[in-house]
Amino acid sequence: MASTGAVGGSQIDVQSLVSQLVAADRATPDAQIARDSTKVTTQISAIGQLMGSMSSFRSALSSLKTVDVFSTRSATSSDTTVLTASANAKAVPGTYSIDVEQLATAQQISSKAFGGGSTTTVGTGTLAVTLGTKTFNVVVSTDNASLAGIRDSINGAADNPGVRATIVQGSDGAHLVLSSSVTGAANAISVAQSGGDGGLAALTYSAASPSNYSIIQAAQDAKLHVANVTVTSATNTVSDAIDGVTLTLKKVTGEDDDPLTLTIGYDKDAVSNRINNFVSAYNALEKQIASLRSYNPDTKAAGPMLGDSLLSGIENELRSSISANVPGQPAGFQSLSSIGITTQADGTLAADNSKLQTALSGNFDAVGQLFGSQNGVAARMFKQVDDRLKSGGTIDSRSKNLVQQQTDIAKRKDQLDERMKAVQQSYLAQFTKLDTLLSQLQVTSSYLSQQIDSLAAMRKS
């Protein structure tokens, strides 16, 4: 009996035989493609890990790579309920005695009562409302002649510089309350009227004729004494009293309280944090590089970039920069080790924060130069890392090359698939012919056997 896969009645399973031959033909190139694909995929992952660590290190370097980043100053108030402060690079470290006599306030005035409430008709004409040096006009007609209508017209005026109107309902009637949105003695409110039926005169106000309103809060400048010098300000944010320092006033100093103390200093904590971030990021990068070039003699497992010249070049470059002296620096500030940052046996860094704080206290500017001058450690390393990472750099070029290799491998697999289809068809054609021939020979053999049997029978008879 012919097997299930046989063709043309022969005993040959053509389909199975062809499948086995094709599988044997493609086994070697398939294995090579798989090895190449795994290798490239592993290297792409390795380059991605390296890029991630180097990018993190570059970010840490960016906060130290110029002298300007060391210009931050701390501003400490002995009583933050009275004032807080911030300082920029122009601020000179020192201590200042400050007494806040009064805060800047915005004017608020309330009109006499209108017994008929907010619907009371006041009059028609034009109200000229002034805030400081800016005046805007409110035209009042019979349509908006009520107290509420005038309120809405003031608030809705397109050129209103900051006067807000509201109505307060009292037991004696409705009051129109005008409030300034800006502080300072120069930003007083005044109201004049012209034209119409004269009824708007009940809403006029000026410093010389204040009788129509009561003063809820005066337009007032802030007043303080800095190192026994009197300073005034239209706002409670004072930026011109001390060079490079902005004061934010919150309340007046108590009559029985001593003046508070404001201390301006170098922001050692902020800089120390940046330096420690730099150390952490460098160590993370160094550990990543060590993992990528690792080799375990017991398991014989190798890192994906063992012996890679790109990786060794980067590591040598980093270690050289870390250990190099910075020219032009004063004694005790020429290298990272001189301020407490030393290289360990495994290539990572260790920071002696006590020694670092001593260095920052001893010569803050020299530490800044050590990192951020033109030849400083952070400035030099930032350029090196950035050059590696930027488009067209060595890491970017390696990454693009690996992606291209991955694409080429995919093409090789497609080409192998096409070639194997052709081989399969060729085998099928060859073995189908053989199968047909064997079938024909089988028929001939059966016929001859029958003829021989007939001859034998004739002889016996």
C-alpha positions as CSV (number, residue, x, y, z in Angstrom):
1,M,0.0,0.0,0.0
2,A,1.2,3.6,-0.8
3,S,1.8,5.9,2.2
4,T,-0.5,8.9,2.9
5,G,2.0,11.3,1.5
6,A,2.8,9.3,-1.6
7,V,2.1,10.8,-5.1
8,G,1.2,8.8,-8.2
9,G,0.8,5.5,-6.5
10,S,4.5,5.0,-5.5
11,Q,5.8,4.2,-2.0
12,I,7.7,7.6,-1.8
13,D,6.2,10.3,0.5
14,V,7.3,13.2,-1.7
15,Q,5.9,16.0,0.5
16,S,7.7,14.7,3.6
17,L,10.9,14.1,1.8
18,V,10.9,17.6,0.2
19,S,10.1,19.2,3.6
20,Q,13.0,17.5,5.2
21,L,15.4,18.4,2.5
22,V,14.3,22.1,2.5
23,A,14.7,22.2,6.3
24,A,18.2,20.7,6.0
25,D,19.1,23.3,3.4
26,R,18.0,26.3,5.4
27,A,19.2,25.1,8.9
28,T,22.6,26.6,8.6
29,P,21.6,30.0,7.2
30,D,18.7,30.2,9.6
31,A,21.0,29.5,12.5
32,Q,23.4,32.2,11.3
33,I,20.6,34.8,10.9
34,A,19.3,34.0,14.4
35,R,22.8,34.4,15.9
36,D,23.3,37.7,14.0
37,S,19.8,38.9,15.0
38,T,20.3,38.1,18.7
39,K,23.8,39.8,18.7
40,V,22.5,43.0,17.1
41,T,19.4,43.1,19.3
42,T,21.6,42.7,22.4
43,Q,24.0,45.4,21.2
44,I,21.1,47.8,20.5
45,S,19.9,47.2,24.0
46,A,23.4,47.8,25.4
47,I,23.8,51.0,23.5
48,G,20.4,52.2,24.7
49,Q,21.5,51.5,28.3
50,L,24.7,53.4,27.8
51,M,22.9,56.4,26.2
52,G,20.5,56.5,29.1
53,S,23.2,56.6,31.7
54,M,25.3,59.2,29.8
55,S,22.2,61.4,29.3
56,S,21.6,61.3,33.0
57,F,25.2,62.2,33.7
58,R,25.0,65.1,31.1
59,S,22.0,66.5,33.0
60,A,23.9,66.4,36.3
61,L,26.8,68.2,34.6
62,S,24.6,70.9,33.1
63,S,23.9,72.3,36.6
64,L,27.7,72.7,37.2
65,K,29.2,73.4,33.8
66,T,29.3,77.2,34.1
67,V,30.5,79.6,36.9
68,D,27.1,81.3,36.7
69,V,25.4,78.4,38.3
70,F,27.5,78.9,41.4
71,S,26.3,82.5,41.7
72,T,23.2,81.5,43.7
73,R,22.8,83.2,47.0
74,S,20.8,82.3,50.1
75,A,18.7,84.9,51.8
76,T,17.6,84.0,55.4
77,S,15.2,86.1,57.4
78,S,15.2,85.7,61.2
79,D,11.4,86.3,61.1
80,T,9.6,85.0,58.0
81,T,6.3,86.1,59.3
82,V,7.5,89.7,58.8
83,L,9.4,89.3,55.6
84,T,11.0,86.8,53.3
85,A,13.7,87.4,50.7
86,S,15.5,86.0,47.7
87,A,18.9,87.0,46.3
88,N,20.7,86.8,42.9
89,A,24.3,86.8,41.9
90,K,24.7,90.6,42.5
91,A,23.9,90.2,46.2
92,V,27.0,90.6,48.4
93,P,27.1,88.2,51.4
94,G,26.4,90.1,54.6
95,T,23.9,90.7,57.4
96,Y,21.3,93.5,57.5
97,S,19.0,94.8,60.2
98,I,15.5,95.5,59.0
99,D,12.5,97.1,60.6
100,V,9.1,97.1,58.8
101,E,7.2,100.2,59.8
102,Q,4.2,99.9,57.5
103,L,2.9,97.8,54.6
104,A,1.9,99.1,51.2
105,T,-1.9,99.1,50.9
106,A,-4.5,99.7,48.1
107,Q,-7.1,102.4,48.6
108,Q,-10.7,101.4,49.3
109,I,-13.6,104.0,49.8
110,S,-17.3,103.6,50.5
111,S,-20.0,106.0,49.4
112,K,-22.8,107.4,51.6
113,A,-25.8,105.2,51.8
114,F,-28.5,105.2,49.2
115,G,-31.7,104.4,51.0
116,G,-33.5,103.0,47.9
117,G,-30.9,100.2,47.6
118,S,-29.0,99.2,44.5
119,T,-31.9,100.1,42.2
120,T,-31.8,103.8,43.3
121,T,-31.5,106.1,40.4
122,V,-28.4,108.3,41.0
123,G,-28.3,110.5,37.9
124,T,-27.0,110.9,34.4
125,G,-23.8,112.3,32.8
126,T,-20.2,111.2,32.8
127,L,-18.1,110.0,35.6
128,A,-14.3,110.4,35.2
129,V,-12.7,107.8,37.4
130,T,-9.0,108.2,38.1
131,L,-6.5,105.7,39.5
132,G,-3.1,107.3,40.0
133,T,-2.4,109.0,36.7
134,K,-4.8,107.0,34.6
135,T,-8.4,108.2,34.0
136,F,-11.3,106.4,32.3
137,N,-14.8,107.8,31.6
138,V,-18.1,106.1,32.4
139,V,-21.1,107.4,30.4
140,V,-24.2,107.1,32.5
141,S,-27.6,107.4,30.7
142,T,-31.1,106.6,31.8
143,D,-30.4,102.9,31.0
144,N,-27.6,102.6,33.6
145,A,-28.4,105.4,36.0
146,S,-29.0,103.1,39.0
147,L,-26.4,102.4,41.6
148,A,-26.1,98.8,40.2
149,G,-25.9,100.1,36.6
150,I,-23.1,102.5,37.5
151,R,-21.3,99.6,39.3
152,D,-21.5,97.4,36.3
153,S,-20.4,100.2,33.9
154,I,-17.3,100.9,36.0
155,N,-16.3,97.2,36.1
156,G,-17.1,96.7,32.4
157,A,-15.1,99.7,31.1
158,A,-12.5,98.5,28.6
159,D,-9.9,101.0,29.7
160,N,-10.4,100.6,33.5
161,P,-6.8,100.5,34.9
162,G,-7.8,98.6,38.1
163,V,-10.7,100.2,39.9
164,R,-13.2,97.6,41.1
165,A,-16.8,98.5,42.1
166,T,-19.1,96.6,44.4
167,I,-22.3,97.3,46.4
168,V,-22.5,96.6,50.1
169,Q,-26.0,96.5,51.5
170,G,-26.1,98.1,55.0
171,S,-28.9,98.7,57.4
172,D,-29.0,102.3,56.3
173,G,-29.0,101.5,52.5
174,A,-26.7,100.5,49.7
175,H,-23.1,101.8,49.5
176,L,-20.9,101.9,46.4
177,V,-17.5,100.6,47.4
178,L,-14.5,101.4,45.1
179,S,-11.3,99.4,45.5
180,S,-7.9,99.9,43.9
181,S,-6.2,96.7,42.6
182,V,-2.7,98.3,43.0
183,T,-1.0,99.4,46.2
184,G,0.9,102.6,46.9
185,A,0.3,106.2,47.8
186,A,0.5,107.3,44.2
187,N,-2.4,105.0,43.3
188,A,-5.2,106.9,44.9
189,I,-8.8,107.0,43.5
190,S,-10.7,110.1,42.5
191,V,-14.1,110.5,40.9
192,A,-15.4,113.6,39.0
193,Q,-18.6,114.2,37.1
194,S,-19.7,116.3,34.2
195,G,-22.9,116.9,32.2
196,G,-26.2,115.2,32.7
197,D,-28.7,116.1,35.4
198,G,-26.2,116.6,38.1
199,G,-27.2,113.6,40.2
200,L,-23.8,112.0,39.8
201,A,-22.3,114.7,42.1
202,A,-23.2,112.3,44.9
203,L,-20.5,109.9,43.8
204,T,-17.6,112.4,43.3
205,Y,-14.5,112.1,45.4
206,S,-11.1,113.6,45.8
207,A,-8.5,114.1,48.5
208,A,-9.6,117.7,48.7
209,S,-13.4,116.9,48.7
210,P,-13.8,113.5,50.4
211,S,-17.2,114.1,52.0
212,N,-19.2,111.7,49.8
213,Y,-17.1,108.7,50.9
214,S,-15.5,107.2,53.9
215,I,-12.0,105.9,53.7
216,I,-11.9,102.2,54.5
217,Q,-8.2,101.8,53.6
218,A,-5.8,104.5,52.5
219,A,-3.5,104.4,49.5
220,Q,-0.2,103.9,51.3
221,D,3.5,103.1,50.5
222,A,5.4,100.5,52.4
223,K,7.9,101.9,54.7
224,L,10.9,100.1,56.2
225,H,14.3,100.8,57.6
226,V,17.3,98.8,56.3
227,A,20.5,99.3,58.2
228,N,19.0,102.5,59.6
229,V,18.2,103.8,56.1
230,T,14.5,104.6,55.4
231,V,13.1,102.9,52.3
232,T,9.7,103.4,50.8
233,S,8.0,101.3,48.1
234,A,4.7,101.4,46.3
235,T,4.4,97.6,46.7
236,N,5.2,95.1,49.4
237,T,7.8,93.6,47.0
238,V,10.9,95.7,47.5
239,S,13.8,95.0,45.0
240,D,15.8,98.3,45.2
241,A,16.7,98.4,48.8
242,I,19.7,96.0,48.8
243,D,21.6,95.2,45.6
244,G,20.6,91.9,44.2
245,V,18.0,91.2,47.0
246,T,14.2,91.1,46.7
247,L,12.2,91.6,49.9
248,T,8.7,90.4,50.3
249,L,7.0,92.3,53.2
250,K,4.2,90.4,55.1
251,K,3.5,92.4,58.2
252,V,4.9,95.2,60.3
253,T,7.5,94.7,63.0
254,G,5.9,94.7,66.5
255,E,6.5,97.9,68.5
256,D,8.2,96.0,71.2
257,D,10.1,93.7,68.9
258,D,13.7,94.2,67.8
259,P,14.5,94.6,64.1
260,L,14.8,91.3,62.3
261,T,18.0,90.1,60.8
262,L,18.5,89.3,57.1
263,T,21.5,87.2,56.2
264,I,22.8,87.0,52.6
265,G,25.3,84.2,51.9
266,Y,26.5,81.7,49.4
267,D,24.0,79.0,48.8
268,K,26.3,76.2,49.9
269,D,23.4,73.7,50.3
270,A,22.2,74.1,46.7
271,V,25.7,73.7,45.3
272,S,26.5,70.8,47.6
273,N,23.3,69.0,46.4
274,R,24.4,69.6,42.8
275,I,27.8,68.2,43.4
276,N,26.4,65.1,45.1
277,N,24.0,64.6,42.2
278,F,27.0,64.8,39.9
279,V,28.8,62.1,42.0
280,S,25.7,59.8,41.9
281,A,25.2,60.2,38.2
282,Y,28.9,59.5,37.5
283,N,28.7,56.4,39.7
284,A,25.6,55.1,37.9
285,L,27.4,55.6,34.5
286,E,30.5,53.9,35.7
287,K,28.5,50.9,37.0
288,Q,26.6,50.7,33.7
289,I,29.9,50.7,31.8
290,A,31.3,48.0,34.1
291,S,28.3,45.8,33.5
292,L,28.5,46.2,29.8
293,R,32.2,45.2,29.7
294,S,31.9,42.5,32.4
295,Y,33.1,38.9,32.3
296,N,32.4,36.1,34.7
297,P,35.2,33.5,34.6
298,D,33.0,31.0,36.4
299,T,30.0,31.1,34.1
300,K,32.0,32.4,31.2
301,A,29.2,35.0,30.7
302,A,30.4,38.2,29.0
303,G,28.8,41.6,28.9
304,P,27.4,42.7,25.5
305,M,30.2,45.2,25.0
306,L,33.2,43.3,26.3
307,G,36.3,44.4,24.4
308,D,34.3,47.2,22.5
309,S,36.7,50.0,21.7
310,L,33.8,52.6,21.9
311,L,33.0,51.6,25.5
312,S,36.7,51.5,26.6
313,G,37.3,54.9,24.9
314,I,34.4,56.5,26.7
315,E,35.5,55.1,30.1
316,N,39.2,56.1,29.6
317,E,38.0,59.6,28.6
318,L,35.8,60.0,31.7
319,R,38.4,58.7,34.2
320,S,41.1,61.0,32.7
321,S,38.9,64.0,33.1
322,I,37.9,63.1,36.6
323,S,41.5,62.9,37.8
324,A,42.9,65.8,35.9
325,N,43.9,69.0,37.6
326,V,42.3,72.3,36.5
327,P,44.9,74.9,35.6
328,G,44.9,78.3,37.2
329,Q,43.3,77.2,40.4
330,P,44.5,78.2,43.9
331,A,46.2,75.6,46.1
332,G,43.7,73.2,47.6
333,F,41.2,73.7,44.8
334,Q,43.0,72.2,41.8
335,S,41.3,68.8,41.6
336,L,38.2,67.0,42.8
337,S,40.2,65.1,45.4
338,S,41.3,68.4,46.9
339,I,37.6,69.2,47.8
340,G,36.8,65.7,49.1
341,I,35.7,63.8,45.9
342,T,38.0,60.8,45.4
343,T,38.1,57.8,43.0
344,Q,37.5,54.3,44.5
345,A,39.2,51.1,43.5
346,D,36.2,50.1,41.3
347,G,36.3,53.4,39.5
348,T,33.3,55.0,41.2
349,L,33.5,58.3,43.2
350,A,33.1,58.9,46.9
351,A,32.2,62.4,48.4
352,D,33.5,63.5,51.8
353,N,30.8,66.0,52.5
354,S,32.5,67.4,55.5
355,K,35.6,68.2,53.4
356,L,33.3,69.6,50.7
357,Q,31.5,71.9,53.1
358,T,34.9,73.1,54.4
359,A,36.0,73.9,50.8
360,L,32.8,75.8,50.0
361,S,33.1,77.8,53.2
362,G,36.8,78.4,52.6
363,N,36.6,79.6,48.9
364,F,33.2,79.3,47.4
365,D,34.3,80.9,44.1
366,A,37.3,78.6,43.7
367,V,35.0,75.6,43.9
368,G,32.8,77.2,41.2
369,Q,35.9,77.7,39.0
370,L,37.0,74.1,39.6
371,F,33.7,72.8,38.1
372,G,32.5,75.6,35.8
373,S,35.5,77.5,34.4
374,Q,36.4,76.9,30.7
375,N,38.7,74.1,31.7
376,G,36.7,73.1,34.7
377,V,35.8,69.5,35.4
378,A,32.1,69.8,34.7
379,A,32.6,72.1,31.7
380,R,35.1,69.7,30.1
381,M,33.2,66.6,30.8
382,F,29.9,68.1,29.6
383,K,31.5,68.8,26.2
384,Q,32.9,65.3,26.0
385,V,29.6,63.6,26.9
386,D,27.6,65.9,24.7
387,D,29.9,65.3,21.7
388,R,29.4,61.5,22.1
389,L,25.6,61.8,22.4
390,K,24.8,64.5,19.8
391,S,23.6,63.6,16.3
392,G,26.6,62.3,14.3
393,G,28.5,61.5,17.5
394,T,30.1,58.2,18.1
395,I,27.2,56.7,20.1
396,D,24.6,58.1,17.7
397,S,26.6,56.7,14.8
398,R,26.9,53.3,16.5
399,S,23.2,53.2,17.2
400,K,22.3,54.0,13.6
401,N,24.7,51.4,12.3
402,L,23.1,48.7,14.5
403,V,19.6,49.7,13.4
404,Q,20.8,49.3,9.8
405,Q,22.3,45.9,10.6
406,Q,18.9,44.9,12.0
407,T,17.2,46.0,8.8
408,D,19.7,44.1,6.7
409,I,19.2,40.9,8.8
410,A,15.4,41.2,8.2
411,K,16.1,41.5,4.4
412,R,18.4,38.4,4.6
413,K,15.6,36.4,6.2
414,D,13.1,37.5,3.6
415,Q,15.6,36.6,0.8
416,L,16.2,33.2,2.4
417,D,12.4,32.6,2.6
418,E,12.1,33.4,-1.1
419,R,15.1,31.2,-2.0
420,M,13.8,28.3,0.0
421,K,10.4,28.6,-1.8
422,A,12.3,28.1,-5.1
423,V,14.3,25.2,-3.7
424,Q,11.1,23.6,-2.5
425,Q,9.5,23.9,-5.9
426,S,12.6,22.4,-7.6
427,Y,12.6,19.4,-5.2
428,L,8.9,18.9,-5.7
429,A,9.3,18.8,-9.4
430,Q,12.3,16.4,-9.3
431,F,10.7,14.0,-6.9
432,T,7.3,14.1,-8.6
433,K,9.0,13.0,-11.8
434,L,10.9,10.2,-9.9
435,D,7.6,9.2,-8.2
436,T,5.9,9.0,-11.6
437,L,8.8,6.9,-13.1
438,L,8.7,4.5,-10.2
439,S,4.9,4.1,-10.6
440,Q,5.4,3.3,-14.3
441,L,8.1,0.8,-13.5
442,Q,5.8,-0.8,-11.0
443,V,3.1,-1.3,-13.6
444,T,5.6,-2.7,-16.1
445,S,7.0,-5.1,-13.5
446,S,3.5,-6.3,-12.6
447,Y,2.7,-6.9,-16.4
448,L,5.9,-8.9,-16.9
449,S,5.2,-11.0,-13.8
450,Q,1.8,-11.8,-15.2
451,Q,3.3,-12.9,-18.6
452,I,5.9,-15.1,-17.0
453,D,3.2,-16.7,-14.9
454,S,1.1,-17.4,-18.1
455,L,4.1,-19.0,-19.9
456,A,4.8,-21.3,-16.9
457,A,1.2,-22.4,-16.9
458,M,1.3,-23.2,-20.6
459,R,4.3,-25.5,-20.2
460,K,2.7,-27.5,-17.5
461,S,-0.4,-28.1,-19.6
